[in-house]
Amino acid sequence: MTSNLLILMSDEHQARALGCAGHPLVQTPHLDALAGRGTRFTNAYTPSPICVPARASFATGRYAHQTRLWDNAMPYDGAIPGWGHALQGQGVPVESIGKLHYRSAEDPAGFDVEHLPMMVADGVGMVWASIRKEDERIIGKGRMLGDHIGPGQSKYTEYDAAVTARTRQWFQDRAASGDDRPWCLYVGLVAPHFPLVVPQEFYDLYALDRLPPSKLHPRDGHQRHPWVEKQNAFMDSEAKFTSEDERKVAIASYLGLCSWLDHNVGEILAALGAAGYGDNTTIVYTSDHGDNLGARGLWGKSNLYRESVEVPLILAGPDVPRGICDTPVSLVDLSHTIGTHFGADIDGTTGLRSLADVIAEPPDPDRPIFSEYHAAGAVSGAFMLRQGRWKYHHYIGFAPELFDLETDPEETTDLASDPGHAPVVAMMEQALRAICDPDQTDAQAFADQADLITRHGGREAALALGAPGATPPPVLETDS
């Protein structure tokens, strides 16, 4: 009999910020235990390292250049059928609780019911950030990470607590309903996304004097790639810390939010078991993208380095073997997996693989994985191809980057300009162009964003549309 499927998706969780992934400090006992009874994917990637495009790709199993939902002002509205619609077509009960970051709760996004849905601000999202051309955009004036950094409560921590409580109630209600059909439930948690405010008990887990130094910091002589330098200048979080101590507080707060997230996952999984679903539910844990967390002096996501573009991914449940899987995978593979779990299929990206099949088959380290970025701060399109030991970054109008992950897993040495690696650069560019034409894709993204700005009344009108930073959560009953 088909098992139930529980999908847990956090926001901005760096893949390495898990105890089971070998992080030296972070405490994530519940996620570690989940990984211990299932399979953890060690090379999982987002199709786009920013919230709204990544979630649109996850919903549909298609890349951003296929959905043409390029940035945080182009949310998913259900017009492109995805895994939710496929499950509905099979008669599978499918509901959501928490953050979706789609357009509107009124849209047919593939859920029978959306509980406490968090959507883009005002149904339009960050229109001002769609103005990307270097001579037209504005530089962000606020502090992306939040005015206050450190211990406390925020609207985001309150929202996650409400999502967790609603999920626990959902299991009880489902168990009492008498409906024994296998179900699919998607749960969207916000942590560890900024603002970097975390309940005191989780902040206290991380002493500031134990935090490791950030790698490749510009103050230590690191020179950022020119594309990255321009993207980061859009909203330079590193430059807005008031002191080195506050910078450390930010790192401790992020790690604390990872533990807060883990706490909520533990509450959800305990409630799943208490409702009688512990033995007949397949569980997925992942995130929409990662976070740089100070590496290279960068914060947030929005670039192609591993801190930003890799995601945690755990699969556990009946018939899922215990161990790790090193075959590279993507969130679009997870989209396909959700459909095939219930015997459905989605018309998504060519080459999608069910995660269950990936686990069952011999390791395939050469499997190509693709990601792209056309959103806030990007003065041109950026494309990533991971294939085997090589990770290639293609920037429109800028020199590429090439890293050998076998000898340089921290991406400290760019080999793209080395004449000895010219054949590898050519090989990787050719493989990238087999997926999409980067120049044509870049032109299409700018054209679609220009149309968006025009529809909203032009540049000046667009600058006033959308949240200035983190998307506000819905108003909870306790707020009113």
C-alpha positions, 0 to 999 in steps of 0.5 A: 500500500502506498504510504502517506507523504509528509514534505517539510521545507524550511527556508534558507537552511545551508546544507552543511548546517546539520549535525549529521552533515558534520557541522562542528557546532550546530545542534539538530538532533531531530533532523539527525535522527531522521537522517539516521533512519533514512537516506541523506543526499550529500549533493542536493541543489536548488534550481535557483538560489532565491525563494520565489523562483526556487519554489515555483520550480519545486512546484512544477518540476521545471527550471526558471528559464522554463517557468519564466518566473525569474524573481521574487516578483513573479510568484507561482499562480498554478497556471503551470500544472505541478505535482499538486495538480497531478496528485489531485488528478489521482484523487490523493488528498493534498494539503499545505500548512505554512509558507508557500511563497506563491501569489495568492491563496485564491489561485489553484496551486494544487492543494485541496486546502492551504492552512496559514498560507504565507504568500508574496507581499500583496500578491506582487512581491518585490517588484522593486528588485526586478529593476536589475540593470546596473544603471537603473537599479537602486542600492538597498538602504535598509539592513536585509538581516533585520534591524535587531539581531540576536535573542528574542521573538519575531513575527517569523518565530511566532509564525513557525510556532503557529505552523507547527501547532496547526500541523500537530492538530492536522494529524489529530484531525486526519486520524479522527476523520475515518478517511484512510486514503494515503495523503500528502501534506506539505509543511513550510517553515520559515526558519532559519531565514532572516531576520536573525532573531531567535528564542533565547534558549536556542541562541544560548546554545552558541557561545560567541567565542566558539564560532569558527572564522568565516572563510575567504573574507575580503578583509583577509585579502579575498577578492570577490568575482566581479559579478558577485561584487556587483550583486552583493553591492545591491544590499551589502549586509556585511558592511552594515554590522555595527561591530565584529561582535554583532557579526558574531551574534548574527552567526550565532542567531542563524545557528540558533534558528537552525536549532529552533527549526529542528525543535519544530521538526521534532514537534511535528514528527512526534505528533505524526507518531502520536496520531498513528502515522509513524510507520506508514508515512514517508518523510522528506526534509529539505529547504528552498536554498542555502545561506552564505552566512558570512563566507566571502563576506556574503550573507543571504543567498543569491549566488552560485557558491555551495553555501547558497545553492546546496540544500539539505535533503533527507528521505525517510520512511517505509522501504527507504534504506539507511545511509547517504547518497552521493549522487547529485540531485535537485529540488526538481527531482523531488518534484518528480518524486512526489508525483511518482510516490502516488503513481502520478507524473508531472510534465517537468524538466527532461532528466528528472529522477525519482529520489527512490530510484536514485537511492536504489541505483548505483551512484552516479557522480557525473550526473549533471545538476543545473541552477540559475539566478536572474533576481535581486542584485544580478546585473546579468544572468548567472548559471551553474552546472555541477558535473562530476568533480567540476562546478562551473559558473557562467556569468553573462558579460563576465569571466566564468568560474571553475572549481574542482570539488574533488581537491577544493570542496570549499571553492577557494581556487578559481581554475577558469583562467588557468590555460591548463583547464581551458578544455574543462571550461569548454566542456562545461560550457558546452554541457550548460548550453545543452540545457539552455542558451544562457545569452538567450535566457538572460535576454528573456529574463530582462525582457520579462522583467521590463514588461513587469515594470511597465505593467506596474506603471513604470520604474518609479511606481515599481520602486514602491512595490513589495516588501523591503526585505523579508516577506511578512507572514500572514496575520495570525489570530493572536495578532488581531 
